[in-house]
Amino acid sequence: MAAVAGGSAVASLVSTFPWLIPLSRNKEWIFLIAGILIILSAYLTYRPRSRVACTIAGEGCEVASRFSKVTLWTSVAIYTVGLFFAYLAVPLMRWLES
């Protein structure tokens, strides 16, 4: 029963969003590029930088830095969940079944 429901959910999802097919065919490139961009974002967030831009703004830089860090770690969490389900969930379930 669950397999039929899951199959119909995937069928309706693909018929509503047909661009998911080419997206799933290129998931390796998508995960690679997204991972590189997240690493670049982490570098830009945590690199040592001067306070020249923050001399006038006061605490604006601290608020922006805190927002950047929250956004970065939220992205890392979403990326990790996606990576798990795209590459590790099926082999793990096959290993648990045997």
C-alpha positions in Angstrom: 0.0 0.0 0.0 2.8 2.4 0.9 4.6 1.6 -2.4 1.5 2.5 -4.4 1.1 5.7 -2.5 4.7 6.6 -2.9 4.7 5.8 -6.6 1.6 7.9 -7.2 3.1 10.8 -5.2 6.3 10.7 -7.4 4.2 10.5 -10.6 2.2 13.5 -9.6 5.3 15.4 -8.6 7.0 14.7 -11.9 4.0 15.6 -13.9 3.6 18.8 -12.0 7.4 19.7 -12.1 8.8 18.0 -15.3 12.2 19.8 -14.7 12.9 17.3 -11.9 13.9 14.6 -14.3 16.9 16.4 -15.8 17.7 17.7 -12.3 17.9 14.2 -10.9 20.0 13.0 -13.9 22.6 15.7 -13.1 22.6 15.4 -9.3 26.3 14.7 -9.1 27.1 18.0 -10.7 24.5 19.8 -8.6 25.8 18.4 -5.3 29.4 19.2 -6.4 28.7 22.8 -7.3 26.5 23.3 -4.2 29.3 21.9 -2.0 31.9 24.2 -3.6 29.6 27.2 -3.1 29.0 26.3 0.6 32.7 25.9 1.2 33.3 29.3 -0.5 30.6 30.8 1.7 32.2 29.3 4.8 35.6 30.8 3.8 34.1 34.2 3.2 32.1 34.1 6.5 35.0 33.0 8.8 38.0 34.6 7.1 39.9 37.3 9.0 38.8 40.7 7.7 39.3 44.3 8.5 36.8 46.4 10.3 37.1 49.3 7.8 33.5 48.8 6.5 32.1 48.7 10.1 33.5 51.9 11.5 30.4 53.9 10.7 27.8 51.2 11.0 28.2 50.4 14.7 26.8 47.0 15.4 25.5 46.4 11.9 28.5 44.2 11.1 27.8 42.0 14.1 24.2 41.5 13.1 25.2 40.8 9.5 27.9 38.4 10.6 25.5 36.5 12.9 22.9 36.3 10.0 25.6 35.0 7.6 26.6 32.3 10.1 23.0 31.2 10.7 22.4 31.1 7.0 25.6 29.1 6.4 24.9 26.4 9.0 21.3 26.1 7.8 22.6 25.5 4.3 25.1 23.0 5.6 22.3 21.1 7.4 20.0 21.1 4.3 22.9 20.0 2.1 23.8 17.2 4.5 20.2 15.9 4.6 20.0 16.0 0.8 23.4 14.3 0.5 22.2 11.5 2.8 19.0 10.9 0.9 20.5 11.2 -2.5 23.5 8.9 -1.9 23.4 7.0 1.4 19.8 6.1 2.2 19.3 3.4 -0.4 22.6 1.6 0.2 22.0 1.8 4.0 18.5 0.3 3.6 19.8 -2.5 1.4 22.5 -3.2 3.9 20.0 -3.3 6.8 17.7 -5.7 4.8 20.4 -8.3 4.3 
